[in-house]
C-alpha cells in the first residue's frame, strides 16, 4: 500500500455536489443535503487489486482504500469477513434455485453488522481527536459503540428508547457505557442527540460522524462479491431501518465496478421492512419517490425508525436497480426467524426474520424469479431479541431420569407424527 494511506478526497453533498473538508460534519450548509465521502479512485485502483487482497487479513479492513480513515485502523481490527453461507435447504423451502446468507450474526465483537460501521466511525473519531463517542440507537448500534469504545479506551454515551429489549440494554451496560433511556421512539431520541452533539461536541457516530460511519456498511457488499468469486449477485435483499445499509451495499457494487475488480452487471437490490414500521416499502409499492413518516409499532425494534434518514436514497436505489420493497407482519417475522434457524442453523434477530419473510414474498410472486440466485443480508444475532420468539418456539418436556419414561414420550411422538 502507498505511504500516503488517505484515499479520501472530501465530503460531498449528495444533493448539490458542494465539497467540504474531512471534518466531523454531516449536513450541507446550503441545502441541508447529507454529506458523503468521496475517494481518489485512480489511486485506489493501483493498490486495491485481487493480487494484493490475497495477502491481506480476512477482515473488513482488507478494503482499506475504500473506507474513510486517513491512517491505519485503530478500532475493530477483527471486524468483518463474516461467512457467506449457501442456504440450500432454505432455498428449497422458499422455491428458489440458489440462495446465500450473508451471516453477520457472527460479526465481532457484538454479533451484528453495526460492528462494521462503528469500527470505522471510532477509528475516524480518534483521528479527529475525540475522546468521547456517542450514538442514538435502536439497540445493535448501542451495543457496538459500547463494546468498541471500551476496547479503544473511549468514553461512551448511548441513547436508546426506554422500551428497548432487555438483552440489548444489558449488552450495552456490561461494557461500562453511559446508557440513557429516552421515554419516546427512536426519532425523538435522534432529535435529542442532534442537540446534544451540537452542545457538547462529542463524536456522535450517526450524527456528526455519519458520513464516515455509514461507509462501513459497504464492507458487507465488498465481501459478498469477493465471496461469490467476484460476481455481483443478481438479487440482494436488505432490511431497512434508516435505509443506509441498502444504499451502501449498492455503492459498494458500483465502486468495485469502477475499480475494475468485477464486471459490470445487471442486479437488483430489494428492501425489507416490518409492516409496523414500513415508510420506505409503503412508498416504493405505491410508486412514490418520497415517504411519509410513521409511528413504529413492531417487534422488529432494530428497524423501528419512522423517519428514515436515507429513505429517499433507498427508494432511488431500488428504482435505479429495478428492485422492490415489501414488508411483513410480526407473525411473519417470527416465522422467518424460525425458518432460517430450522433450515440453516442460523438464529437471527427480528431484522433477520424481516429479511427472510420479505424474500419469501418476493420469490412467491416472481419478483425474484425461481430460477435466479439471491443473497439475504442477515444483520444480527437472535440472542439479542429472545423476547420476540420465546412464546412461539415450543416448550421443554420434562421427564424423570427413567428410560421407561423416555420410551413412553418417544412412542407418543411417533403416534402423533404418524
Secondary structure as GFF3:
##gff-version 3
##sequence-region A 1 418
A	DSSP	beta_strand	8	13	.	.	.	ID=ss1
A	DSSP	beta_strand	19	20	.	.	.	ID=ss2
A	DSSP	beta_strand	35	39	.	.	.	ID=ss3
A	DSSP	alpha_helix	41	47	.	.	.	ID=ss4
A	DSSP	alpha_helix	50	54	.	.	.	ID=ss5
A	DSSP	three_ten_helix	60	66	.	.	.	ID=ss6
A	DSSP	beta_strand	84	86	.	.	.	ID=ss7
A	DSSP	alpha_helix	88	94	.	.	.	ID=ss8
A	DSSP	beta_strand	98	103	.	.	.	ID=ss9
A	DSSP	three_ten_helix	104	106	.	.	.	ID=ss10
A	DSSP	alpha_helix	114	127	.	.	.	ID=ss11
A	DSSP	beta_strand	132	137	.	.	.	ID=ss12
A	DSSP	alpha_helix	140	152	.	.	.	ID=ss13
A	DSSP	beta_strand	155	161	.	.	.	ID=ss14
A	DSSP	alpha_helix	166	173	.	.	.	ID=ss15
A	DSSP	beta_strand	178	182	.	.	.	ID=ss16
A	DSSP	alpha_helix	186	200	.	.	.	ID=ss17
A	DSSP	beta_strand	203	204	.	.	.	ID=ss18
A	DSSP	alpha_helix	210	215	.	.	.	ID=ss19
A	DSSP	alpha_helix	218	227	.	.	.	ID=ss20
A	DSSP	beta_strand	235	239	.	.	.	ID=ss21
A	DSSP	alpha_helix	244	258	.	.	.	ID=ss22
A	DSSP	beta_strand	268	274	.	.	.	ID=ss23
A	DSSP	alpha_helix	279	285	.	.	.	ID=ss24
A	DSSP	three_ten_helix	301	303	.	.	.	ID=ss25
A	DSSP	alpha_helix	311	321	.	.	.	ID=ss26
A	DSSP	beta_strand	325	328	.	.	.	ID=ss27
A	DSSP	alpha_helix	330	344	.	.	.	ID=ss28
A	DSSP	alpha_helix	350	364	.	.	.	ID=ss29
A	DSSP	beta_strand	373	378	.	.	.	ID=ss30
A	DSSP	three_ten_helix	382	388	.	.	.	ID=ss31
A	DSSP	alpha_helix	403	416	.	.	.	ID=ss32
###
